[in-house]
Amino acid sequence: MNLDVMGKLRRTHYCAQLSLSNIGKTVCAAGFVQKRRDLGNLIFIDLRDRTGVLQLAFDGITAKDVFEKASGCRSEFVIMAQGEIRKRESINRDIPTGEIELFVTNLRVLSAAKTPPFEILDPVNAGEELRYSYRYLDLRRLEMQRILTLRHRVAKIARDYFNDNEFLEIETPALIRATPEGARDYLVPSRVHKGKCYALPQSPQLYKQLLMVSGFDRYMQIVRCFRDEDLRADRQPEFTQLDLEMSFVDVDDVLKINEGFISRLFKEVLDIEIQTPLPRIKYEEAMRRYGSDKPDTRFELELCDISDLLKDTEFRVFSGALETGSIRAVNAKGAAKIYSRKDIDNLTELVKTYKAKGLAWLKLGAGNETSSYEKFITPEERTAVREKTQAQPDDIIFIVADPDNDIVFNSLGALRLELGRKLGLIDPAIFKPLWVVDFPLFEYDEEDERLYARHHPFTSVADEDIEKMEADPAQCKAKAYDLVLHGYEIGGGSIRINNAQLQQQMFRVMGINEQEAAEKFGFLLDAFTYGVPPHGGMAYGLDRLVMILAGKDSIKDVIAFPKMQNANELMTNCPSVPTAEQLEELGISYIRKPDN
């Protein structure tokens, strides 16, 4: 078919901008053909753009050439349509424009289209691999258009809010020195400096601290970051941070400014009032009650420590755990009506992924009790466990015992979330953000047999724990804080060290001597000798935040062109093998391993 050009025709309205108030007016709309219905002397076309769908009408008084063009339109053709808005005879209550239609007097077919490999509809009926191979088509769906529009709104609200609070948006480099003490870097070989590499930033951490040294006392940036780590539903190798830093502040100041942002964001995006100040829970309490440092507090189902009840047990699975760890339980109220033995086996496999050796359980059915552990403990111990967990008929008690408390917490924390979803305990309409504070400053790595900074090496120690830095660093608390929502960390940060001597002390505790510190961080330590204000900040995972606001379960759903599970992109077949010429320019060799 012969294709038209726009000529002097220009769009006057997006589809969803039109309503009953436009009846009788001449307008022009443009977009993709969602569907064509040909009734002989009457043709209807559903025109779709990023805002919604508008019905186009063609009938017996339509000009012959316009009617013929409409007859030739197929799904995903790109068209422009000019005409008069009129009231529909058959109202469609499912779409915002369902009471009107555009009677077309001028139709331009701007681009033809092949039959797409899947229908551009919601809900989508195509597999993930097919959709991401044709991501540009998948993005045409109104749901994807809604999500990316929401993402734009979140970014704009952030810029407006922080601008209103005297923050300056300043860009930091994307080619930086490799970051030690963090996740694995993506390296970029240098053509000019043979044998050397840049790294892509995992965060702008050091640069934003240097901006505080430079006197830019309030900084923010929406910045792309990179981490070469395994993917999960809430992780991608490249992601976006809403990054900020402030001078002359302590913990309360940073939390207050960010509570203002969260309150404004939820009001403008979801019309939800978030009450501030937000609740704060200490790290130790979060782990004890929820088994997680990012607890979902929309439902109860808290952990129960039963270690004291079984301290004299002869059951080796339990007694062995108490030497250095603990025994804790979760009572899943009413779960016996829902969970079969196979379901319990699946939960056992779930906790094993968190390094638990197994899952002990007691199922209290109506007159039919079964247990994996009760025959190994005394009647007194059995009664004590039931009473402390407040077990009733139709409940299931789940128990994890391990010499490593982290394993107990992590496995039961994951189990708790799974039970919450399965038992329908989570109301998706409820939003309960909270702060988790007083994190440990260090964590011990058994493999390396040394302490690492839990947050990063530039996090300040709590004022009351400064004296412990030399004598008992493992017991030090950090001036760190995480903003938690729906079981996700949506943002985190800390007050930074602004004293060169304390920073050197931090490095020493981590096993980094003065020479190594100077080699890796000499520029920062040198900057500190010229005066540095007290400062702190945080960073939001923008993708994760938008995922929650959009009601999605994966950040892939809120990123225009995400990577798949193995960090590749199906649409462009990325990553690719470098050419011999590229390698020669860079002065590096490339060893290709077999795909198997």
C-alpha positions as CSV (number, residue, x, y, z in Angstrom):
1,M,0.0,0.0,0.0
2,N,1.1,3.6,-0.6
3,L,2.0,5.3,2.7
4,D,1.1,8.8,3.6
5,V,3.2,11.6,5.1
6,M,1.9,13.8,7.9
7,G,2.0,16.9,5.7
8,K,0.5,19.7,7.7
9,L,-1.5,17.4,9.9
10,R,-0.4,17.4,13.6
11,R,-1.7,15.8,16.7
12,T,-3.8,18.0,18.9
13,H,-4.7,15.6,21.7
14,Y,-3.6,12.3,23.2
15,C,-6.3,9.7,23.1
16,A,-7.2,9.7,26.8
17,Q,-7.2,13.5,26.9
18,L,-10.5,13.5,24.9
19,S,-13.9,13.4,26.7
20,L,-17.5,14.5,26.4
21,S,-16.3,18.1,26.8
22,N,-14.7,17.8,23.3
23,I,-17.9,16.8,21.5
24,G,-18.4,18.8,18.3
25,K,-14.7,19.8,18.1
26,T,-12.3,18.9,15.4
27,V,-9.2,17.1,16.7
28,C,-6.3,15.0,15.5
29,A,-5.1,11.9,17.2
30,A,-2.1,9.6,16.4
31,G,-0.9,6.2,17.4
32,F,-1.0,2.5,16.7
33,V,-4.0,0.4,15.5
34,Q,-5.0,-1.8,18.4
35,K,-7.8,-3.5,16.5
36,R,-10.0,-3.0,13.4
37,R,-13.7,-4.2,13.2
38,D,-15.1,-4.2,9.7
39,L,-18.9,-4.4,9.5
40,G,-19.2,-3.8,5.8
41,N,-20.4,-0.3,5.5
42,L,-19.2,0.5,9.0
43,I,-15.6,0.3,10.3
44,F,-14.3,0.9,13.8
45,I,-10.6,1.2,14.7
46,D,-9.3,1.2,18.2
47,L,-6.4,3.7,18.2
48,R,-3.9,3.3,21.0
49,D,-1.3,5.7,22.2
50,R,0.6,5.9,25.5
51,T,-2.4,7.3,27.4
52,G,-5.1,4.9,26.3
53,V,-7.5,3.9,23.5
54,L,-9.9,5.9,21.4
55,Q,-12.5,4.5,19.0
56,L,-12.3,5.8,15.4
57,A,-15.5,5.6,13.3
58,F,-16.0,5.3,9.6
59,D,-19.4,5.0,7.9
60,G,-21.4,5.6,4.8
61,I,-20.8,9.3,4.7
62,T,-17.0,8.9,5.1
63,A,-15.1,9.9,2.0
64,K,-14.3,6.9,-0.2
65,D,-10.5,7.2,-0.1
66,V,-10.6,7.5,3.7
67,F,-12.9,4.5,4.0
68,E,-10.5,2.5,1.8
69,K,-7.5,3.4,3.9
70,A,-9.4,2.4,7.1
71,S,-10.3,-1.0,5.4
72,G,-6.6,-1.6,4.8
73,C,-5.4,-1.0,8.3
74,R,-4.1,-3.8,10.4
75,S,-2.9,-4.3,13.9
76,E,0.0,-2.0,14.9
77,F,-0.2,0.2,11.7
78,V,0.8,3.7,12.6
79,I,-1.8,6.2,11.7
80,M,-3.0,9.8,12.2
81,A,-6.8,10.5,12.3
82,Q,-8.5,13.9,12.1
83,G,-12.2,14.5,12.5
84,E,-15.0,15.4,14.9
85,I,-15.6,14.1,18.4
86,R,-19.1,12.7,18.8
87,K,-21.0,10.6,21.4
88,R,-20.8,6.9,21.0
89,E,-24.0,4.9,20.5
90,S,-22.6,1.9,22.3
91,I,-20.8,3.0,25.5
92,N,-17.8,1.1,26.7
93,R,-17.4,1.5,30.5
94,D,-14.1,-0.3,30.5
95,I,-12.1,2.6,29.1
96,P,-12.0,6.3,30.0
97,T,-12.9,7.4,26.4
98,G,-15.8,4.9,26.3
99,E,-18.5,7.5,25.8
100,I,-17.0,9.2,22.8
101,E,-15.6,8.4,19.4
102,L,-13.7,10.2,16.6
103,F,-15.6,10.4,13.4
104,V,-12.7,10.5,10.9
105,T,-12.6,12.8,7.9
106,N,-8.9,12.6,7.2
107,L,-6.8,9.5,7.8
108,R,-3.1,9.1,7.2
109,V,-1.4,5.7,7.2
110,L,2.1,6.5,8.2
111,S,3.7,3.1,8.6
112,A,2.6,-0.5,7.9
113,A,3.3,-3.3,10.3
114,K,3.9,-7.0,10.1
115,T,1.7,-9.2,12.3
116,P,3.4,-9.0,15.7
117,P,4.7,-12.2,17.4
118,F,2.2,-11.7,20.2
119,E,-0.9,-9.5,20.8
120,I,-0.2,-6.1,22.3
121,L,-2.8,-6.6,25.1
122,D,-3.1,-6.6,28.9
123,P,-2.8,-9.0,30.5
124,V,-0.1,-10.2,28.1
125,N,-0.4,-13.8,27.0
126,A,3.2,-14.3,25.8
127,G,6.1,-15.9,27.5
128,E,8.9,-13.8,29.1
129,E,11.6,-14.8,26.6
130,L,9.4,-13.9,23.6
131,R,8.4,-10.5,25.2
132,Y,11.9,-9.5,26.0
133,S,13.2,-10.5,22.6
134,Y,10.7,-8.0,21.2
135,R,10.8,-5.6,24.1
136,Y,9.9,-2.6,21.9
137,L,6.6,-4.3,21.2
138,D,6.1,-5.4,24.8
139,L,6.6,-1.7,25.8
140,R,3.6,-0.7,23.7
141,R,1.2,-2.4,26.1
142,L,-0.7,0.2,28.1
143,E,0.4,-1.4,31.4
144,M,4.1,-0.8,30.4
145,Q,3.3,2.7,29.3
146,R,1.6,3.3,32.7
147,I,4.6,2.0,34.6
148,L,7.2,4.0,32.8
149,T,5.1,7.1,33.0
150,L,4.9,6.5,36.8
151,R,8.7,6.1,36.9
152,H,9.0,9.5,35.2
153,R,6.7,11.0,37.8
154,V,8.7,9.5,40.7
155,A,11.9,11.0,39.2
156,K,10.3,14.4,38.7
157,I,8.8,14.5,42.2
158,A,12.3,13.6,43.6
159,R,14.0,16.4,41.6
160,D,11.3,18.9,42.6
161,Y,11.3,18.0,46.3
162,F,15.1,18.0,46.7
163,N,15.4,21.2,44.7
164,D,12.8,22.8,47.0
165,N,15.1,21.8,49.9
166,E,18.2,23.4,48.5
167,F,19.8,20.3,47.0
168,L,21.9,20.7,43.8
169,E,21.9,17.9,41.2
170,I,25.5,17.3,40.3
171,E,26.8,14.5,38.0
172,T,29.6,12.3,39.1
173,P,31.9,10.2,36.8
174,A,30.8,7.0,35.1
175,L,34.4,5.8,34.6
176,I,36.1,5.5,38.0
177,R,38.8,3.7,39.9
178,A,37.8,0.1,40.9
179,T,36.1,0.0,44.3
180,P,37.6,-2.3,46.9
181,E,35.5,-3.7,49.8
182,G,32.4,-3.9,47.8
183,A,30.6,-6.1,45.3
184,R,32.3,-7.2,42.1
185,D,33.0,-4.3,39.6
186,Y,32.4,-4.1,35.9
187,L,35.8,-3.3,34.4
188,V,36.4,-1.2,31.3
189,P,39.8,-1.6,29.6
190,S,41.5,1.7,28.7
191,R,42.8,2.1,25.1
192,V,45.0,5.0,26.1
193,H,46.4,3.5,29.3
194,K,47.3,0.0,28.1
195,G,47.0,-2.6,30.8
196,K,44.8,-0.4,33.0
197,C,41.0,-0.5,33.5
198,Y,38.3,1.9,34.6
199,A,35.4,0.5,36.7
200,L,31.8,1.4,36.3
201,P,30.5,2.9,39.6
202,Q,28.6,0.7,42.1
203,S,27.6,4.0,43.6
204,P,28.9,7.6,43.6
205,Q,29.8,7.2,47.3
206,L,33.3,8.7,47.3
207,Y,32.6,11.5,44.9
208,K,29.5,12.7,46.8
209,Q,31.6,12.8,50.0
210,L,34.2,14.8,48.1
211,L,31.4,17.2,47.1
212,M,30.8,17.8,50.8
213,V,34.5,18.6,51.2
214,S,34.1,20.9,48.2
215,G,31.4,22.9,50.0
216,F,28.3,21.7,48.0
217,D,26.5,21.0,51.2
218,R,23.4,19.5,49.7
219,Y,23.8,17.2,46.7
220,M,21.4,14.8,44.8
221,Q,21.6,12.8,41.6
222,I,19.6,10.3,39.7
223,V,22.4,8.1,38.7
224,R,23.0,4.8,36.8
225,C,25.1,2.3,38.9
226,F,26.5,-1.2,38.1
227,R,27.3,-4.3,40.1
228,D,28.5,-7.6,38.6
229,E,26.5,-9.9,40.9
230,D,23.9,-12.6,40.5
231,L,20.4,-11.4,39.5
232,R,17.3,-11.7,41.6
233,A,13.7,-10.4,41.3
234,D,14.8,-7.1,42.9
235,R,18.3,-6.9,41.4
236,Q,19.8,-6.0,38.0
237,P,23.5,-5.6,36.9
238,E,22.7,-2.0,36.1
239,F,20.3,0.0,38.2
240,T,19.3,3.5,39.1
241,Q,19.9,5.2,42.4
242,L,18.3,8.4,43.8
243,D,21.5,9.5,45.5
244,L,21.9,12.3,48.1
245,E,24.3,13.7,50.6
246,M,24.1,16.5,53.2
247,S,26.6,18.5,55.3
248,F,26.2,19.6,58.9
249,V,23.8,16.9,59.8
250,D,23.3,13.9,62.1
251,V,21.0,10.9,61.8
252,D,17.8,12.7,62.7
253,D,18.4,15.4,60.1
254,V,18.8,12.9,57.3
255,L,15.8,10.9,58.3
256,K,13.6,13.9,58.6
257,I,14.4,15.3,55.1
258,N,13.8,11.8,53.6
259,E,10.5,11.3,55.5
260,G,9.3,14.5,53.9
261,F,10.2,13.1,50.5
262,I,8.4,9.8,51.1
263,S,5.4,11.6,52.4
264,R,5.2,13.8,49.3
265,L,5.9,10.9,46.9
266,F,3.1,8.7,48.2
267,K,0.6,11.6,48.3
268,E,1.3,12.6,44.8
269,V,1.6,9.2,43.2
270,L,-0.9,7.1,45.1
271,D,-2.9,9.7,47.1
272,I,-1.9,8.0,50.3
273,E,-1.1,9.9,53.5
274,I,2.1,8.6,55.1
275,Q,2.2,9.6,58.8
276,T,5.6,10.9,59.9
277,P,7.8,10.6,61.7
278,L,8.1,7.0,60.5
279,P,8.5,4.2,63.1
280,R,12.1,3.2,63.9
281,I,13.1,-0.3,64.9
282,K,16.6,-1.3,66.0
283,Y,18.4,-4.0,63.9
284,E,18.5,-6.4,66.8
285,E,14.8,-6.1,67.4
286,A,14.0,-6.5,63.7
287,M,16.0,-9.7,63.6
288,R,14.6,-11.1,66.8
289,R,10.9,-10.4,65.9
290,Y,10.9,-10.9,62.1
291,G,14.1,-12.7,61.2
292,S,15.0,-9.9,58.8
293,D,16.7,-6.5,58.8
294,K,14.0,-5.4,56.2
295,P,10.9,-6.6,57.9
296,D,7.4,-6.6,56.3
297,T,5.3,-5.3,59.2
298,R,2.0,-5.4,57.4
299,F,1.3,-8.7,59.2
300,E,2.2,-10.3,62.6
301,L,3.5,-13.9,62.5
302,E,6.6,-13.0,64.6
303,L,9.4,-15.4,65.5
304,C,9.3,-17.1,68.9
305,D,12.6,-18.0,70.7
306,I,12.1,-21.4,72.3
307,S,15.8,-22.0,73.1
308,D,15.3,-21.7,76.9
309,L,12.5,-24.4,76.8
310,L,14.8,-26.9,75.2
311,K,18.1,-26.1,76.9
312,D,18.2,-29.6,78.5
313,T,16.8,-31.6,75.6
314,E,18.5,-34.8,74.6
315,F,17.4,-34.3,71.0
316,R,20.8,-33.7,69.3
317,V,19.4,-31.6,66.5
318,F,18.2,-29.1,69.0
319,S,20.9,-29.3,71.7
320,G,23.7,-29.0,69.1
321,A,22.3,-25.7,68.0
322,L,22.3,-24.2,71.5
323,E,26.0,-24.4,71.9
324,T,26.5,-21.2,69.8
325,G,23.1,-20.5,68.2
326,S,19.4,-20.8,69.0
327,I,16.1,-22.6,68.3
328,R,13.2,-20.4,67.1
329,A,9.7,-21.0,65.8
330,V,6.9,-19.5,63.8
331,N,3.3,-20.5,64.5
332,A,1.4,-20.4,61.2
333,K,-2.2,-19.9,62.5
334,G,-4.7,-21.9,60.5
335,A,-2.1,-23.3,58.1
336,A,-3.0,-26.9,58.8
337,K,-6.2,-26.4,56.7
338,I,-4.1,-25.3,53.7
339,Y,-0.7,-27.0,53.8
340,S,-0.3,-30.6,52.7
341,R,2.8,-32.7,53.5
342,K,4.1,-31.9,50.1
343,D,3.7,-28.2,50.8
344,I,5.7,-28.6,54.0
345,D,8.4,-30.4,52.1
346,N,8.6,-27.4,49.7
347,L,9.0,-25.1,52.7
348,T,11.8,-27.3,53.9
349,E,13.5,-26.8,50.6
350,L,13.0,-23.1,50.9
351,V,14.8,-22.8,54.3
352,K,17.6,-25.0,53.0
353,T,18.3,-22.3,50.4
354,Y,19.2,-20.1,53.4
355,K,21.6,-22.8,54.7
356,A,19.2,-24.2,57.3
357,K,19.8,-28.0,57.7
358,G,16.1,-28.7,57.9
359,L,12.7,-27.6,59.1
360,A,11.0,-29.2,62.1
361,W,7.3,-29.0,62.2
362,L,4.1,-29.8,64.2
363,K,0.8,-29.9,62.3
364,L,-2.2,-29.7,64.6
365,G,-5.1,-31.0,62.5
366,A,-8.6,-31.6,63.8
367,G,-8.0,-34.8,65.9
368,N,-5.0,-35.7,63.7
369,E,-1.6,-34.4,64.9
370,T,1.6,-35.1,63.0
371,S,5.1,-34.0,63.8
372,S,8.7,-34.4,62.7
373,Y,10.2,-33.7,66.1
374,E,7.8,-34.3,69.0
375,K,8.7,-38.0,69.4
376,F,12.3,-37.0,70.1
377,I,11.5,-34.6,73.0
378,T,9.9,-35.1,76.5
379,P,6.2,-34.5,77.2
380,E,7.2,-31.5,79.3
381,E,9.2,-30.0,76.5
382,R,6.4,-30.7,74.0
383,T,3.9,-28.9,76.2
384,A,6.2,-26.0,76.9
385,V,6.8,-25.4,73.1
386,R,3.0,-25.6,72.4
387,E,2.2,-23.1,75.1
388,K,4.9,-20.6,74.3
389,T,3.9,-20.6,70.6
390,Q,0.2,-20.4,71.5
391,A,-0.5,-23.4,69.3
392,Q,-4.2,-24.3,68.6
393,P,-6.0,-26.8,66.4
394,D,-5.4,-26.1,62.7
395,D,-2.0,-24.4,63.4
396,I,1.4,-25.5,62.2
397,I,4.5,-24.8,64.2
398,F,7.7,-24.5,62.2
399,I,11.1,-24.6,63.9
400,V,14.6,-24.0,62.8
401,A,17.6,-24.8,65.0
402,D,21.2,-24.0,64.0
403,P,24.5,-23.1,65.7
404,D,24.6,-20.0,63.5
405,N,22.0,-17.4,64.5
406,D,22.1,-15.7,61.1
407,I,21.0,-18.9,59.5
408,V,18.1,-19.2,62.0
409,F,17.0,-15.7,61.4
410,N,17.4,-15.6,57.6
411,S,15.6,-18.9,57.0
412,L,12.7,-18.2,59.3
413,G,12.5,-14.6,58.0
414,A,12.1,-16.0,54.4
415,L,9.6,-18.6,55.7
416,R,7.6,-15.9,57.4
417,L,7.2,-14.0,54.2
418,E,6.2,-17.1,52.3
419,L,3.6,-17.9,54.9
420,G,2.3,-14.4,54.8
421,R,1.7,-14.6,51.1
422,K,0.3,-18.1,51.1
423,L,-2.1,-17.5,54.0
424,G,-3.4,-14.2,52.7
425,L,-2.1,-12.2,55.6
426,I,-0.7,-9.3,53.5
427,D,-3.0,-6.5,52.5
428,P,-1.5,-4.9,49.3
429,A,-3.3,-1.7,49.9
430,I,-1.4,-1.1,53.2
431,F,1.9,0.8,53.1
432,K,4.0,0.8,56.3
433,P,7.4,2.2,55.6
434,L,9.8,2.2,58.6
435,W,13.4,2.8,59.5
436,V,15.8,0.1,60.7
437,V,18.6,1.7,62.7
438,D,21.6,0.8,64.9
439,F,23.1,-1.7,62.5
440,P,26.4,-3.5,63.5
441,L,29.3,-1.5,62.2
442,F,31.2,-4.7,61.2
443,E,30.4,-8.3,60.1
444,Y,32.8,-11.2,60.4
445,D,33.8,-13.2,57.3
446,E,34.7,-16.7,58.3
447,E,36.4,-17.5,55.0
448,D,38.7,-14.5,55.2
449,E,38.8,-14.6,59.0
450,R,38.5,-10.8,59.3
451,L,36.0,-8.1,59.9
452,Y,34.4,-6.2,57.0
453,A,32.3,-3.0,57.1
454,R,28.7,-4.0,57.1
455,H,27.6,-0.9,55.2
456,H,30.9,0.5,53.7
457,P,34.2,1.6,55.2
458,F,33.2,5.3,55.4
459,T,30.3,4.8,57.8
460,S,30.7,6.4,61.2
461,V,30.6,4.5,64.4
462,A,27.9,5.4,67.0
463,D,29.1,8.1,69.4
464,E,28.8,5.8,72.4
465,D,30.9,3.0,70.8
466,I,33.9,5.0,69.7
467,E,35.9,3.7,72.7
468,K,35.2,0.1,71.6
469,M,36.8,0.5,68.2
470,E,40.1,-0.8,69.4
471,A,39.1,-3.1,72.2
472,D,35.9,-4.7,70.8
473,P,35.1,-3.5,67.3
474,A,32.7,-6.4,66.6
475,Q,30.3,-4.9,69.2
476,C,30.3,-1.4,67.7
477,K,27.0,0.0,66.3
478,A,27.0,2.1,63.1
479,K,25.3,5.4,62.4
480,A,23.5,3.6,59.6
481,Y,19.8,3.4,58.7
482,D,17.7,1.6,56.1
483,L,14.3,2.7,54.8
484,V,12.2,-0.5,54.6
485,L,8.9,-1.2,52.8
486,H,7.0,-4.4,52.0
487,G,10.0,-6.5,53.0
488,Y,12.4,-4.6,50.8
489,E,15.2,-2.1,51.6
490,I,14.2,0.8,49.4
491,G,16.9,3.1,50.6
492,G,19.8,3.1,52.9
493,G,22.6,5.3,54.2
494,S,24.7,6.5,57.1
495,I,26.5,9.4,58.7
496,R,30.0,9.3,57.3
497,I,33.4,9.5,59.0
498,N,34.7,13.1,58.7
499,N,37.9,12.5,60.8
500,A,41.1,11.2,59.1
501,Q,42.3,9.5,62.2
502,L,39.0,7.7,62.8
503,Q,39.0,6.7,59.1
504,Q,42.5,5.2,59.5
505,Q,41.3,3.4,62.6
506,M,38.4,2.0,60.6
507,F,40.8,0.7,58.0
508,R,43.0,-0.9,60.6
509,V,40.1,-2.9,62.1
510,M,39.4,-4.2,58.6
511,G,43.0,-5.3,58.2
512,I,43.9,-2.5,55.8
513,N,47.3,-1.0,56.7
514,E,48.3,2.6,56.1
515,Q,50.2,1.9,52.9
516,E,47.2,0.0,51.4
517,A,44.8,2.7,52.6
518,A,46.9,5.4,51.0
519,E,47.1,3.4,47.8
520,K,43.3,2.8,47.6
521,F,41.9,5.9,49.3
522,G,44.8,8.4,49.5
523,F,42.8,11.0,47.6
524,L,40.0,10.9,50.2
525,L,42.3,10.9,53.2
526,D,44.3,13.8,51.7
527,A,41.0,15.7,51.1
528,F,40.1,15.2,54.8
529,T,43.2,17.1,55.8
530,Y,41.8,20.3,54.3
531,G,38.7,20.4,56.4
532,V,35.6,18.4,56.0
533,P,32.1,19.1,57.5
534,P,30.1,16.4,59.3
535,H,28.0,14.8,56.6
536,G,25.7,11.9,55.8
537,G,23.2,10.8,53.2
538,M,21.5,7.9,51.6
539,A,20.6,6.3,48.3
540,Y,17.3,4.9,47.1
541,G,17.0,2.0,44.7
542,L,14.8,3.8,42.3
543,D,13.8,0.7,40.4
544,R,12.8,-1.1,43.5
545,L,10.8,1.9,44.8
546,V,8.9,2.2,41.5
547,M,8.3,-1.6,41.5
548,I,6.5,-1.3,44.9
549,L,4.5,1.8,43.8
550,A,3.5,0.1,40.6
551,G,2.4,-3.1,42.5
552,K,4.9,-5.3,40.7
553,D,7.0,-8.2,41.9
554,S,10.1,-7.8,39.7
555,I,12.2,-4.7,38.9
556,K,12.3,-6.0,35.3
557,D,8.7,-4.8,35.0
558,V,9.7,-1.2,35.7
559,I,12.9,-1.0,33.6
560,A,12.5,-0.2,29.9
561,F,15.3,-2.6,28.7
562,P,16.2,-4.9,31.6
563,K,18.7,-7.8,31.6
564,M,17.6,-11.4,32.0
565,Q,18.6,-13.9,34.7
566,N,22.0,-14.6,33.2
567,A,22.6,-10.8,32.7
568,N,22.0,-10.9,28.9
569,E,19.6,-8.8,26.8
570,L,17.7,-10.9,24.3
571,M,16.6,-8.0,22.1
572,T,20.1,-6.9,21.1
573,N,21.8,-10.2,21.9
574,C,24.1,-8.5,24.4
575,P,26.8,-9.0,25.6
576,S,28.7,-9.8,22.4
577,V,32.2,-11.1,21.5
578,P,34.7,-8.3,20.9
579,T,36.3,-8.1,17.5
580,A,40.0,-8.8,17.0
581,E,40.5,-5.2,16.0
582,Q,38.9,-4.0,19.3
583,L,41.1,-6.2,21.4
584,E,44.2,-5.2,19.6
585,E,43.4,-1.5,20.2
586,L,42.9,-2.2,23.9
587,G,46.1,-4.2,24.1
588,I,44.4,-7.2,25.7
589,S,43.9,-10.9,24.8
590,Y,40.6,-12.7,25.1
591,I,40.3,-16.4,26.0
592,R,36.9,-17.8,25.0
593,K,35.8,-20.7,27.1
594,P,33.4,-23.4,25.7
595,D,29.7,-22.5,26.2
596,N,29.3,-25.8,28.2
